[in-house]
Amino acid sequence: MSVALVDIKNISHNFGAVTVLTDVSLAITPGSYTVLLGPSGSGKTTLLSILGGFLVPSEGCVLIRGEDCTDVPPARRPTTTVFQDYALFPHMSVGSNVGFGLRMKGVAKPERERRARDILAIVGLAQAFDKKPHQLSGGQRQRVALARALVVEPAVLLLDEPLGALDLKLRRQMQDELKAIQKRVGTAFVHVTHDQEEAMALADHCVVMNNGRVEDEGTPERVYAQPATRFSATFMGESTLISGEVTKIKGNTTIVKTAFGSVPIVATAQEGAQVTLAIRPEHLLLIRKARSIPFGNARVTAVVFQGSFKRVLADSTSKSGPPFIAKVPVELQVAVGDLVSPCCHIEDLVMLTR
Amino acid sequence: MRAPVKFLSVGYAAAIYTFIFLPVIVLVVFSLQSTAFPIPPFTGPSLRWYAAVLNDTRLTSALINSLIVASISSAIAVALGFLSAWGLARFVLVGSAAMRSLITLPLTVSYLIIGMGLVILFNMAGLPKSLLTAGIGHVVMNLPLCFAIIYSQMGDHQINIERAARDLGAKEWQVLLMVTMPVMWPAIFASLFLSMTFSWDEFVISFLLTRFDTTLPVEIWNLLRSGLNPKTNAVGSLVFVVSVTFAIILELILLRRRPS
């Protein structure tokens, strides 16, 4: 196991009477790309502010390279932040903006300019050195903010919804570049977003947050395929959720009783526990297949064409049945009002206990 | 139907501008009189009375006094106003709303009251009346204004800019000097020139708080006590020109502000 670069231990934080973080612990390994994913109000930005030193947590501590940095102000900790609104200095040239951190460290001007030019070349803005921030486009300002934060060689770079202000196309493009830049400089990045596609594309380590707690963390592949909680099953991609109860445990097989009958599943749980079975939309089939688990019948309520697939929403005809979400091939003939028979293969079912 | 309306509106506008500017025009025109009385008929143009003003050491030293008091008191008022605006805009303080209204309250108090209060205060403190006490009076008068202008321009969008500077290792004084002040410069200069205009024109406080060396408005008042003559018109015109210069500089600063 690699040594943690940043170790967040049991952090809780409140603003007055409002609790925004509850007992959050997180380890960040060197050179990793960590994404904090969650809806607004989940505490992800507060956690980032605590990492950056803009907030001192009510409880818990932050260790960076083994040193306790909980009370250390931003200026004296080895982190830098890329702000959502970029926060470039409007009265300075791009070169002076990027060189600011080095100037504060007392680096001489020629050295400062050389390093500012080098990092601007890395972010693809070599020609912008003498321009003013207001002469640049949103995407270019974003790169300047990135260069300004990277040039001081922080141990951890913090990015607060860095792509939030960009349009979708530019966002996807910057996303690829961010990842490439991170691999090139090798600095650990911690990136806050509410966009699950962004999280999946960028993260080595994805941390799903909700209500001031960490719901799930791991590689995006793991979090997607085996979500730990109902929240992460529905926030990181969509899922159909079927509730049930554990009736029997046979070896490593658990029998879950649902509105559609008993389902045997390879998982561990307590007998009598209330659980949820989650199915990803691409695994939910609308036409009954041999050796599949059936979920009764459902009436199609919406069909949305998405280019490479169709997204189908259907309501169970059984009263206690769930709403179904499926991704089906474009060729499949399905229309609103059709009666379908949702089912899935047993290996695609994930049992959630939380 | 349309033509009479247009005629009336043009006439109305002309009447308003005449009403506002006629006193100043009369002042300037009769400062160019060549005879001894600033009354019609116009006998000029002549610069005779301007020469008389510039040869009058009482008036020229009062003019220099006024410029000194205006620039130093305005600089102090802006510095104090900027720091209090920054403190109240950026930090969560106990009773900051009350402090904010308390600091702008003197704007509603008449200069006569402020002046009287200062006379009593300086008397008790044993500080003799001088340009210094008048200057202090002008700081008291202009500080609320500077605070109000600068505070109104300290938006939340600058908070992250200051944070970014701190994050990159800037100490608090460096943040102020290298980031906050340059970003705020239009508001800072606007309040500086407005303060200078007010201080330059101010009579009541200067009258109450100076004795031997005094400012130009007080000296003009002394001159007026011996009756009207074109010399008072000439010095009045000079005061007007300086005020207009301050106002133009102010307009240029506000107009040149980049939108965004």
Contacts between the chains, C-beta under 8 A, distances in Angstrom:
chain1	res1	chain2	res2	distance
A	52	B	167	6.6
A	53	B	167	7.8
A	54	B	163	6.4
A	73	B	166	7.2
A	74	B	163	7.3
A	74	B	166	5.2
A	74	B	167	4.3
A	75	B	166	5.4
A	75	B	167	6.9
A	75	B	168	7.6
A	75	B	169	4.7
A	75	B	170	6.6
A	75	B	171	7.1
A	76	B	169	7.7
A	79	B	167	7.8
A	80	B	167	5.7
A	80	B	168	6.6
A	81	B	163	7.6
A	81	B	164	7.2
A	81	B	167	5.3
A	83	B	160	4.7
A	83	B	163	7.2
A	83	B	164	6.1
A	84	B	160	7.9
A	85	B	157	6.9
A	85	B	160	5.7
A	87	B	160	3.9
A	87	B	161	4.8
A	87	B	163	6.8
A	87	B	164	4.1
A	88	B	161	7.6
A	88	B	164	7.8
A	89	B	161	6.3
A	89	B	164	7.6
A	89	B	165	7.3
A	89	B	179	6.0
A	89	B	182	7.7
A	89	B	183	7.5
A	90	B	161	7.6
A	90	B	183	6.3
A	91	B	182	4.3
A	91	B	183	6.3
A	91	B	185	7.8
A	100	B	165	7.0
A	100	B	168	5.3
A	100	B	170	7.7
A	101	B	168	3.6
A	101	B	169	5.9
A	104	B	168	5.7
A	104	B	169	3.6
A	104	B	170	5.2
A	104	B	174	6.9
A	105	B	169	5.9
A	134	B	258	6.8
A	134	B	260	6.2
A	148	B	164	7.7
A	148	B	168	7.2
A	149	B	167	7.9
A	149	B	168	7.8
A	152	B	168	6.5
A	152	B	169	7.4
